[in-house]
């Protein structure tokens, strides 16, 4: 079992959640427990399906090649996360509520459609899919390397709930701290470590 990889994938997949929830906390925007759980469930479903797809692909290639290919995919995602962190994004005011999911990552306030300082059940589904985009490709690479779909999915779901809860609490206490811009870098480094680990183990 790749327990270390499962743990790190759960953490790396949810660093965006932490950064975004801190941003919400700074804006005094609440994410109720039900909404938090819905976000986690959406991420878990996307992650599980992509991991299963990765395991299916791995049946047609050797174990060594599967680990190498899966590790390479994970490393590629990590490099992309780091590169994306240096991208210049448009102003939050220019982003509409119905814009692309990827905009929610850089402009968290766009998920709060009615601007009531609370992420409702409906808004949490939209936010959940936005945050689950990373899980899709990450899960595919993880599945190819042979990690447990159930344990990896549970790890992602658990860290999703914890990261959002702790991020809101942290954001409520800290003012002017921009953690979101560092989440991609940390996530990228973690993913590169996971990828290298999977390629050599």
N, C-alpha and C positions, 0 to 999 in steps of 0.2 A: 504493500500500500504506500502511496506517495503522500503520507500524512503532512509532511512539511510543505509540500506544494499546495495541498488542499487548504492549509492554514493561510499561506501567503496569498493564494488566489482569492480567498474570502476577503482578506484585508485590501489587496490591490483593487479588487472590483468595486470597493465601496469608498475609496478615498474621495471620489467625486461627491458622493453622498455627504461625507463629512464636511468638505469645503462648502457645498451648497447650503447645508443646514446651518453652518456657522453664519453664512451670509443672511439666511432667514432670521436667525437669532439676533443679528445686529439690527435688522429692520423690525424687530419685535413681531415677526410673523410666526404664528403657531403651526405646528404639524401635530394634530391629535394622534393618539395611539392607533386608532382605526386606520387613519390615513397612512401612518408609518408602516403598519402591517400590510396594507394594500401595496405600497411601494415595494416592500420586501417580497411579497408573493409574486408580483409581476416580474421582478428580477429573477426569482427562483425558477419560474416557468420558462423564461427565455434562456436562462443558463442551462437548465436541464435538457431542453430540446436541442440546444447547440452542442452540448456534451455528448448526447446520444448520437447526433449526426457525426461528430468527430470519431466516436468509437466505431460507428458503421464504416467510415472511410478507412480506419485502421485495420479492418479485417482483410483488406485487399493489398496490404503492404506488410513487410516484415516488421518485427518489434523494434529492431534497431533503427530502421528507416522511419517508422512511426514516431519514435521518440525524437529523432533528429528533426523531422518535418514539423511536429507539434511544437517542439522547443523553438524552432526557427520562427514559426508564426507568432508565438508569445513574445519573443525578442523583438520582432517587427512591430508588434503592437506597442511594446514598451518604448521603442525608439520614436514611434509616431506620437505617443503621449508627450514625450519630452520636447519634440519639435513643435507640437501644437501649443505648448505652454508659452512659446515665444511669439506666437502669432498675434497680430494686432486685430482686435475685434471692434465692431461698430458700437456706437453708443447705445446703452440700454433703451433710451427713449425711441430709438429707431426700430426696435423689435416689437412686433405685434404679438398679441396673445395666441394667435393661431399660426405662428411661424413654425419653422422647422424644429424638430426635437433637439437638434444639436445646439440651437440658440439658447435653449433652457439651461444648458450646462454653463454657458458664459454669462447668461442674463437670467438668474433664478427668479427674479421678480415677474417675469413673463408668464410663469406657471400660475400665479395668483391672478386669475382672469378677472374676478370681480373686485379685486383690491380691498378685500375685507380683513387683511392681515391674518388669514387662516387658510391653510391648504385643505380644501374640502375633499370628500370621497371622490367626486368626479375629477377634481384637479389632480388628486394623488395618482389616478390611473394614468393621466397624461404625463405627469412627472415621473412615474414609475417606468414608463416606456422610454422616456428620454434618458434616464439613468441606466436602463438595461441595455442600451446600445453597446456599451463596452462589454457586457456579459456575453453577448452573442458571439463575437469573434474570439474573445478570450476563452469561452467555453468550447468552441470548436477546436482550438489548439490544445486545450487541456484534455479534451476527449480523445484526440489522436494519440496523446502520450499515455493514455490508459488510466487516468485517475478515476476514482469511484464517482459515478454521476450523482448518487444519492448524498454521499458525504460532502462532495463539493458544493452541491446545491444548498444543502443545509448550512454549510459554512458561509456561503454568500448571503443567504437569508438572515442568519444570525448577526453577521457583521453589518448588514444593511440596517437592521433595527437599532443596533447599538450605536453605529456611527451617526445616524440621524438624531437619535435621542441626545447623545453626548454633544453633537455639534450645535443643536439648539440651545442647550444649557450653557455651552461655552460662549456662543454668540451673544447670549443675554448678558453675560458678565464682562465681555470684552468689547471695547469700542474702538473702531478704526483699524482693526487687525484684518488684513486680507490674506486668509488662508487658502482660499479657492485657487489662487494663481500658482500656489506651490503643490497642489494636490496632483496635478498631471505629472510633475517632475518626480515626485516621490513614487507615484504609481508606476511610472515608466521604469524607474530604477528597480523597483520590486519585481516587475514583470521580466526585465532582462535577467535578473538573478534567477527567477523561476525557470526561464527558458534555458539558460546555461545549465542549471541543475538537472533539468529533464533530459538534456542532450548527453550528459556524461554519466548519469545514473543508469 
